[in-house]
Amino acid sequence: MLVLVLAGAITVQDLAWPEDSKTVLDQRIRGGIEQLRGDPIYGGAVPVELDEAHRSIKLFILFLYDQISEDMHTGERPIRWLTTLGDVRALLDGVGVPLGGQQQA
């Protein structure tokens, strides 16, 4: 990386977080919350106070929503990383059938 900076291939501006990127992120967060509120299953449970929550809380809520949401095109729930972590824990704890997979022999 240092060599690229010294060679002028990468500038400090390339490494800096653009000022308008926070605005774009906030717009995407607002859009995600609107989508969550429009969800027929979970939408009614979204508190009004979420609008005033810190950005990190909003992102966490949207991350969790993404983990439980069905794919809009296929209607399937792909195995997400939370399910995978639960599967690993189930296997390590020897509790039987992992959430996203089949029972191990």
N, C-alpha and C positions, 0 to 999 in steps of 0.2 A: 504494500500500500504506500509506504513511504517513498519508494522508488517512483511510483506513478505520480505522486504529488510533486516530487522534485522534478520529474520530467515534464510536468505541466499537463499531463494527460487527465489528471483529476484536479479540480480546483476546490477551494474551501466552500464555494457556493454549491458544488455538487454534494458535499457532505452535510451542509446545513439543512435543518428542518425548515421548509418554506413557511412563511408566516401565514399564508392562506390555507395551508394544509389543515390547520385546526378548524377553520371554517368548513372545509369540505368534510372533515370527520364529524363535526357537529351536525351537518346536514344529513349525513348517512345515518347517524345515530337517531335523529328525529324520524327519518324514514323507516328505520327498523322498529322504532317504538310504535309508529302508526300501523305498521304491518302486524305487530304483536297485538295491538288493541283491536285490530280487525279480525283476528283469529277467532273462529267460532267456538273453539274449546277454551283457550286461555285468555282471550281478550277481556272478558268480564272481570278477571281477577287482577288486572293491571291497575295499581293504585294511581290516583291523580298525582300524588306526591312524587312519582317517578320523574315527572317533568323537571322538578327542581333538584333532583339528586345530582351528586357529583358525577362527572363524566365517567370515572372508573366504575361506578356502580351501574350506570346505564350500560356500559360495555359488557360488564359481567352478566347482567340480566339478558342482554341480547345473545351473548355466548351460550348461556344455558338454554335459551329458547331455540337457538340453532341446533343444539344437541338433541332436543326432543322433537323437533319438527320433522314432518314428512317431506320428502322431495315433492315439490309442486308438480313436476312433470310425470313422475312415475308413481307417486302415491306410496312409495316404499320408504321405510326408515333405514337408511344406511347405518352400518355399524360405525358409531362415532368413538372418539377417543375416550370418553367417560365410560362407555360400555366396555371398551377394551381394558381399561384400568380395573373395572369391576370383575371382568373375566380373569385377569391375572391374580387379583386378590382371592377370588373363589378357588382358583387352582392352587395357590400357595397355602390357603387355609384348609384345603381339602373339603370344602363344603358341598361339592357335587357339581351341579349343572351351572356353567357360567351363563350370564344373561344373554350374551350375543352368540353363543355357540352351542355345541353339543356336549353331552356328558362324556367325561374322559374315562377311559378304561383303567 
